C-alpha cells in the first residue's frame, strides 16, 4: 500500500510539473505559424512562442532532429559556415538534439521563443504548424557584423530584399546570405529577389543601426499595446521610404476579443478635441507620406468588457509587403 501511495504521489507531482511547463495559452493572443521545412537544413524565423517551449515537446512527432540558435557574433563572411561544417559549441550556437539521437545529452538549447532565428534539420519535407503567443520585439543590430535575422513579411506578396532595405544605408552595399539546399549563398540580385515569410538569413550591418524595416511601429508600452489604469494608449507608425505607404490594421481574435475605439484628434478654437469611434475589424490608416509619422491612438471601451482581462491581436500590413503582429490587452478595472 505504501509503495502504491509513493507511486501515486510521484505521478501527481509529474502531472503538476507538466501543467506548469505547458501553461495555458490565451486564445486571443495566439496565432498559428505555418512553416514549410525542406528535407535537410532550414533557416527559420519563429514568430510565436510555443507553449510548452521545450524543443523536445515542440518537435515531438515531427521529423525534426536538430535545432540551433546562434548566440555569438559573425564579424565577416568566413564565419557564415554551412551547417555540416559548424562546430556548434565553439562557433557560438545553442543546439537541441532529438531524444532519438545518441548525442541528445549534449543539448544546450532549452526553449524556443518568438522573434528568434533558428537552423532546423528535418529528415524529410514537412509542413510544420506551430501555435504560440505573439509579442512585438525590435531587431537589435550588432554593428559591423553579420546578423542572423528575419522579418515579418506578407506570405502572399512579400517585398524584395531591395525594397525592404532600401531606406537603410547601414545595410548597403547589400551583403545578404540565404540558405539554399543546405548551403549559404550570397543573394546575387537583392533588388529583384523576393523575401519569404518565416525565413532567416545573414545580413551585414555597417555601423550602428536601429532600422526596423520600411514601416516602423513604436509602442507606448513595450512588447504589446496595454491598457491598465489608462483609458488610452497607442502606437507611432512611421513610413521610412521615399514613396507614399498604405497601412491597414486588422483586429484578429480567436476568442471574444477586446472592445476598442480609435481616437481622432482635432483642433478647435482654444482646445484640442478627441473623438472616438468603434474600431472596425479592418481599419485603413490614412496614407503615410514619405518619412511621415502617424500617431494611431486607441481607447478601451471598458463598459463593453465581459471579462476582467480581454485581448486580441493587431495585424499591421502595408502595400509594400510588410506584416507586423502586435498583441493588445486591457483590464476591466471597473469590475475588478
N, C-alpha and C positions, 0 to 999 in steps of 0.2 A: 504493500500500500504506500509506504513512504517513497519507494522508488518511483511509483506511478505519479505521486504528488510532485516530486522533483522534476520529472519529465514534463508534466503539465505546466509547471511554473516556468520552465525553460521555454516551452512552446509559446506561452503568452508573452514572455519577455521578448522573444524573437518577433512576434507579431507586432508588438508595440514599437520595436525598433524599425521595422519595415514601414509602419504607418508614419513614423516620424521622418524617415528618409523620403518617403513619397510626398506626403503633404497634399492638401487639396489644391487643385488648380482652379483659380477663379475663371469661370467660363466666359466672363465678359471681357477679360484682358488676355485671352488666349487666342492664338491663331495657329493654323496648320501650315507648315512649310513643306513643300514637295521638292525633293532634290533627286535628280537623275544621276545615279552613280554608274560609271563605266566599269567594266572589268579591269582590275588593276588599281592604280593610284588616281585619286581625285583631289582637286583643290577646292575647298568648300567654305563659303561664308555661312555660318549658322546664325540665323536671325531671331531665334527663340531660345529660351532657357527651358529645357525639358524638366519634368518632374516625375520620377527622381532624376538627378543629374549624373548619377553613376554610369559611366560608359558601359559597364557590364550589363546593366539593366536596359539602357537606351538601345544598345545594339543586340540585345537578346533576340534570337530568332531571325537574324539578318545574316547575310554573307560577309559582313564587315569583320575583319580580324585584326586590324590595326587602326589607330587614330593618333595623330600627333599635332601638338600645338607649339609654335615657335615662341620662345621666351627670351631670345638673345637679340643681337644686332648683326645685320648683314651689311657691312660698310661698302663692299664692292661686289661686282657681279660674280667673282670667282667663288663667293660663299653661297651662291644660289646653286645648290647641288641637286642633281636628280635623286629622287628618293632612295633607290637601291644603294647609292654611294654614301648616304648620310651615316655618320657615326652619331647616333641620336643624343647620347648624353654629352659627348664632347662638343657637339655642334650647337647646343643650346635648345634642345627640344624636350618637351614633356610628352611621354608616349604611353598609350594604353595598348596592351596586348590581350587578345581574346583569351578567356579561360581554356579554350581548346588548344592553345599553343603551349609548348613546353616552357617558353620563356615568359609566361604570363606573370610570374612572380617579380619580374623586373619593371612592371608598370609603375609609372610616376604621374600619369595624368589621372586625376581622381574625379574630375567633374567637367561637364560640358556647359558652356554659358553662351548667352546671346551675344551677338556682335563680335564674335571671335572667328578667326580663320583656322581651318584645320586641314591637314593632309589625311585622307581616309583611304584605306586599302580595302577593296571589295573583291571577293573571289569570283564574282560574276556580276553581270549587268543587273541593276536593281533600282527600283523606284523607292526611295527612302522617304516615308511620310512621318514627319516628326512634329508633335504638338507641344507647345510650350508657351510660357508667358513672354510678353513683349516689354522691353524697356528701351528708352531712347538714349543713345550714347554718342558722344562726339569722337571722331577719329583723332588720336594723339600721334602726330607725326614725329618720328625720330629724325633729327636733322642730319643732312649729309650721309644718308644711309638708304639702303633698300628696306622698304617696309612691306610686311606681309599683310595685305589688307583686302577688304571687299566693301562694296557699297550697295545701297538699296536702289535697284533699277526695275523698271516695268518688265515683267516676264514676256509680255507680248510685243512691246515696241521699245526696246532698250536703246539708249544713246550709244554712239560710238565712243571709243576712248578719247578721241579728239574733241568731241562735243562736250564730254563730261569734264575734261581737264583743261579746256581752252582758257578759262578765266584765271588759271593759276600759273604764274611764271616760275614758281618754285618746282614745278613738275615738268618743266621743259628745259632742254630738248627731251622728248619722251624716252624714258628707259623703262619699258614695261615687259615683264616676262609672264608668260601664260603656260600652264601645264597642258601638254598635248601628247597623248599616248604615253604618259609616264615620263615625259622629257620636258624640261623647261626650255622654252624657245622665246626669243625676243619677238614682240609684236612688230612686224615689219612695216605695217601701214596703220598706225593708230588712228589717223584721221578717218579712215574708211572702215575700220574693223569694229563691229558691234560688241558691246559688253554682254554679259549674261547674268541673269538673276541667280543669286546663290553662289557666285563664283568668287574665289580669292586669287590674288595674283601678287607678284612682286613689282613694286614701283619705286623708283628713286626719288628722293626728296632733296632738293638743293636748298640748304639753309633751313631756317625755322619756318614752319608753316602752320596755319590754323585752318587750312582750306577744307571745306566740307562738301563741296560739290556745287553745281550750278545754282541750287536753291539752298539757302541756309535757314535753319529753324532754331531759334533761341527760345528756351522755355524760362518762365519765371521761377519754376520750381524743379530743378534737377532733371531727373530722368522721366518725368511724367507731368501732365497737367493735373494739378492737385488743388482741390477746394477743401479747406479745413474750416477755420472760422471765417475766412474771407468769402465774400459772395461773388467776387470777380477775379479772374486771372486770365492769362493769355500767353501768346507767343509772338515773336517777331519773325516775319517771313522776309527773306532778302533775295533779290534777283542779282546774281553775281555776273550775269552775262551782259553782252552788248546788244541783245535783242529783247523785245517785249516777251513776257512769260505769262502763260495762263496757268493758274494753280487751282486745284479742286480739292476740297476737304470732304471726305465721306466718313460718316459715322457707322462703325461696324460693331454689332453687339450680338453675341451668341445667347445672351440671357435677356433680362429685361432692359438692359442698357442704363442710361442716365439721362434725365431731362435737362437739356441745355438750351441756352439762348446765345445769340451773338449780339454784340453791342456795337452800335453805330454812334460815333461821337460827332457832334456838330456844334458850331459856334453860333450863338445868338447874341444880340446886343447886351453886353455886360455879363455873359455867362456861358459856360460850357454845358451842353445838354447831352445826356446819354439816352438813347432809345434802344430798347431791347426787343428782339424778335425771336420766335422759336427757331432753333437751328434745324434746318431740314436735313434729311438723310444725306443729301448731297448739296454742298454749298460751293458756289463758284466765287472765288476770291476776285475782286476787281483786278484787271490786268496789271501786272507789275511792269513798270517801265525799266529800262536798263539801270542797274545799280540802285533801284528803289528798295526801301524797306517799308513793310506794311505791318502795323500792329493789329493782330487778329485777337480781339478780346472776347472772352466767353463768360457767361454768367450761369450759375447753378440755380435751377428752379426747385428749391427745397420743398415748396408746398406740393410738388408733384411726386416727391420721392415716397416710396412704399417700404424701403429697407433702410437700416441705419447707414449702410455704405453701398453705393452703386458705382459701376464702372463701365467703360466701353473703350473701343479703340478708334483712333482717328487715322484714316489712311490718307496721306497727303501726296498728291500726284501732280506732275506738271506735263505740259505738252511737249517737253523735251525728253521725257522718258525717265524722270526721277520718281522714285516711290519711297516714302518715309512713313514708318508706323510710330504712332505716339499713343501711349495709354493715358486715359483720363479717369480720375477718380474723385468722388465727392462724398462728404459725410453729412448726414442729416442731423445737424447739431440741435435742431429744434426738438426732436423726439428722443435724443439720447440722454 
